[in-house]
Amino acid sequence: MSDLVRTLIVCGLISGTQPFTIMGMFLVLGGNNGNRNVWWYLFGCFSIQFVIVVIVGELVGGTVDSTSSPGRSLIGLRVAAGFVLVLLGLWLRRAPTKEAPETPKAFDRLNTVGAGAAYIGGILIADYQGSVLAASALATADVTHSQVLIGWAVYCLFATGLPVLAAFATIHSARAEANLHRTIDWVMRNRRALASWICIIGGLFLFGDGLADYVKASG
């Protein structure tokens, strides 16, 4: 299961560092009742990851032979996704053709939402790419139902755990909380560069991981 764990860690890191998810979290945290609503937002992210990874993993886990054509196609999906992420990261290094708004329109209301809307926002803004790739990895792995749950836990440790850790540190650090709005402003101003590096690094990890599994499956 070591190869699967490695893959799920990579997928979890991609989801846990997703720029839009992190931006949304900080905006919720800096809004009305942010210390409460941010947990509803993160629970929304957690919920959709649970549905995609565990439900799909339970339904199709281990049912696709990694050495078969469908199995290699699912592994190839990870390779392709990693390549696309690297290209996207390089594209984001270019200067924008027009001035971007201070806050993306999709996030305009996140600092004024209530608990229910924060939960829905978490579901909508959560990273789907990492969770779908994690589910596809489970589909090609020979695992039991209990191992599916272990795999999901490994994925969520990074996918949800990293944003939770950042939120917890901000809330419980007087200095971090005092500088929250300054942090939000910095993230908003540098979101393109941050997204670029996250895409490049995450894409390289995903590409390398998928390529190693593809070579093993083809051999």
C-alpha positions in Angstrom: 0.0 0.0 0.0 3.1 2.3 0.2 2.7 3.4 -3.5 -0.9 4.2 -2.9 -0.1 6.2 0.3 2.5 8.2 -1.6 -0.1 9.0 -4.3 -2.8 10.0 -1.8 -0.3 12.3 0.0 0.5 14.0 -3.3 -3.2 14.4 -4.1 -3.8 15.6 -0.6 -1.1 18.3 -0.9 -2.7 19.5 -4.2 -6.1 19.9 -2.5 -4.7 21.3 0.7 -2.7 24.0 -1.0 -5.4 24.9 -3.6 -5.1 28.7 -3.9 -8.9 29.4 -4.2 -9.6 27.2 -1.2 -7.0 29.0 0.9 -8.2 32.5 -0.3 -11.8 31.6 0.5 -10.8 30.4 3.9 -9.0 33.7 4.8 -11.9 35.8 3.5 -14.4 33.8 5.7 -12.0 34.0 8.6 -11.7 37.8 8.3 -15.5 38.4 8.0 -18.4 38.5 10.4 -18.2 35.7 13.0 -15.2 34.4 11.1 -13.8 32.3 14.0 -17.0 30.2 13.9 -17.8 30.4 10.2 -14.4 29.2 9.0 -15.0 25.8 10.6 -18.3 25.5 8.7 -16.4 26.5 5.5 -13.7 23.8 6.1 -16.4 21.3 7.0 -17.9 21.9 3.6 -14.5 21.2 2.0 -14.2 18.1 4.1 -17.7 16.8 3.2 -17.2 16.9 -0.5 -13.8 15.2 -0.2 -15.5 12.5 1.9 -18.2 11.9 -0.7 -15.8 11.7 -3.6 -12.9 9.7 -2.1 -14.7 7.4 0.2 -17.9 6.7 -1.7 -16.1 6.3 -5.0 -13.4 4.3 -3.3 -16.0 2.0 -1.7 -17.8 1.5 -5.0 -14.9 0.9 -7.4 -11.9 0.4 -5.1 -9.6 -2.3 -6.4 -12.0 -3.1 -9.3 -9.8 -1.8 -12.0 -6.6 -3.7 -12.8 -3.7 -1.2 -13.0 -2.1 -3.2 -15.8 -5.3 -3.1 -17.9 -6.1 -0.4 -20.5 -8.7 1.3 -18.2 -6.2 1.1 -15.3 -3.4 2.6 -17.3 -5.8 5.3 -18.5 -6.6 6.3 -14.9 -2.9 6.4 -14.1 -2.3 8.4 -17.2 -4.9 10.9 -16.0 -2.6 11.7 -13.1 0.3 12.2 -15.5 -1.8 14.5 -17.7 -3.2 16.4 -14.8 0.4 17.0 -13.5 1.5 18.2 -16.9 -1.5 20.6 -17.2 -0.8 22.0 -13.7 2.8 22.7 -14.6 1.7 24.5 -17.9 -0.9 26.5 -15.9 1.7 27.5 -13.4 4.1 28.7 -16.1 1.2 30.5 -17.8 0.4 32.3 -14.5 4.0 33.6 -14.5 3.1 35.9 -17.3 2.0 39.4 -16.6 -1.9 39.7 -16.8 -3.2 41.5 -19.9 -5.5 43.6 -17.7 -5.6 44.6 -14.0 -7.3 42.0 -11.9 -9.9 43.1 -9.3 -8.7 43.3 -5.8 -10.9 40.4 -4.8 -12.2 37.8 -7.3 -15.9 38.3 -8.0 -16.6 34.7 -6.9 -15.3 35.7 -3.4 -17.1 39.0 -3.0 -19.5 37.9 -0.4 -17.5 35.4 1.6 -16.6 37.9 4.3 -20.3 38.5 5.1 -21.8 35.0 4.9 -23.4 33.1 7.8 -22.6 29.6 8.9 -24.8 27.8 6.3 -23.5 29.8 3.4 -19.9 29.3 4.6 -20.6 25.5 4.5 -22.0 25.7 1.0 -19.1 27.9 0.0 -16.7 25.3 1.2 -18.4 22.7 -0.9 -18.3 24.9 -4.0 -14.7 26.2 -3.6 -13.1 22.9 -2.4 -10.5 21.3 -4.7 -12.1 18.6 -6.8 -9.1 17.7 -8.8 -7.1 16.2 -6.0 -10.1 14.3 -4.6 -11.0 12.8 -8.1 -7.4 11.8 -8.7 -7.2 10.2 -5.2 -10.5 8.3 -6.0 -9.0 7.1 -9.3 -5.9 5.9 -7.4 -8.1 3.9 -5.1 -9.9 2.4 -8.1 -6.7 0.9 -9.4 -5.4 -0.3 -6.1 -6.0 -3.7 -4.6 -7.4 -2.6 -1.2 -10.0 -3.7 1.3 -12.8 -1.5 2.6 -10.8 -0.7 5.7 -7.8 0.3 3.6 -10.1 2.6 1.6 -10.9 4.4 4.8 -7.2 4.5 5.8 -6.4 5.9 2.3 -9.1 8.6 2.7 -7.7 9.5 6.1 -4.2 9.9 4.6 -5.6 12.1 1.8 -7.7 14.3 4.2 -4.8 14.6 6.6 -3.2 16.9 4.0 -6.3 18.0 2.0 -8.2 19.3 4.9 -5.6 19.2 7.6 -3.3 21.9 6.1 -6.1 24.5 5.9 -7.3 23.5 9.4 -3.8 24.0 10.8 -3.6 27.4 9.1 -7.0 28.5 10.5 -6.2 27.2 14.0 -2.8 28.9 14.1 -4.4 32.2 13.0 -7.2 32.1 15.5 -5.0 31.1 18.4 -2.2 33.5 17.7 -2.9 37.0 18.8 -0.3 38.4 16.4 -1.6 36.4 13.5 -5.2 37.4 14.2 -4.1 41.1 14.5 -2.4 40.9 11.1 -5.2 38.8 9.5 -6.5 41.6 7.2 -2.9 42.5 6.2 -2.4 38.8 5.4 -5.6 38.7 3.4 -4.5 41.8 1.4 -1.1 40.3 0.8 -2.6 37.0 -0.4 -5.1 38.8 -2.7 -2.3 41.0 -4.2 0.0 38.0 -4.8 -2.5 35.3 -5.6 -1.3 34.9 -9.2 2.3 34.3 -8.1 1.2 32.0 -5.3 -1.1 30.0 -7.6 1.8 29.7 -10.1 4.3 28.2 -7.7 1.7 25.9 -6.2 0.6 24.6 -9.6 4.2 24.1 -10.7 5.4 22.3 -7.6 2.2 20.2 -7.2 2.1 19.4 -10.9 5.7 18.2 -10.9 5.0 15.9 -7.9 1.8 14.6 -9.5 3.5 14.1 -12.9 6.4 12.2 -11.3 4.2 10.1 -9.2 1.8 9.2 -12.0 4.7 8.5 -14.4 6.3 6.1 -11.9 3.1 4.1 -11.5 2.5 4.1 -15.3 5.9 2.7 -16.0 5.3 0.0 -13.3 1.9 -0.9 -14.7 3.2 -1.0 -18.3 6.2 -3.2 -17.3 
